[in-house]
Structures are given as structure tokens and as C-alpha cells.
């Protein structure tokens, strides 16, 4: 059994949901796509507004990285895999990480 895990990362939730929906619609023939939301990473930055006179005057910024994972199982056709990779390559505003795993089971140990 071959499984593919696609991890999407983005700064905005709306674009992440939209692109997840596009990939899930692409995976409809397999009927085995599962969407899992991953925890949000938050990075906080503090910057001095005026380094010379007003040391206590500061600005704080927060950068949030939203993540979601799509797990697809039993993708045995190369056409489907290439179509999925092509769609992931042309997503705008996202970082895409793809992992492919091969699991082989026999009746001897099952």
C-alpha cells in the first residue's frame, strides 16, 4: 500500500482552507483522503521604536504559521500521483511538503 502525505503551510487561514479544498476535490476518485489540522506556530518579535531616547517604547509583532496535512492512501496509479504533484507545485502562497511511504503487509504476520 502506498500512502502520500501532503503538508501545507500558510500565513492566512482562508487561503489554506481554499487550497485544501482544491486538493481534496482532486483526490475524490480515491475516496481515501483525510484532512488533519496541525498546531499553529506563533513567533513573537519585539522591536524598539526609538533606540536612543525612548527605550520603553516598543512594538510587538506576531507571525502565525497555519498548517494542515492531507493523508491519501491506496494511490497506486502513477497518473494520479503526477496530477497531485503538479497541483501541489502550482499552489500560490503556500509551502508544500510531500512525503510518500510504501507499506507492505503479508498474511504471514497479519
Order of alpha helices (4+ residues) and beta strands (2+ residues): beta-alpha-beta-beta-alpha-beta
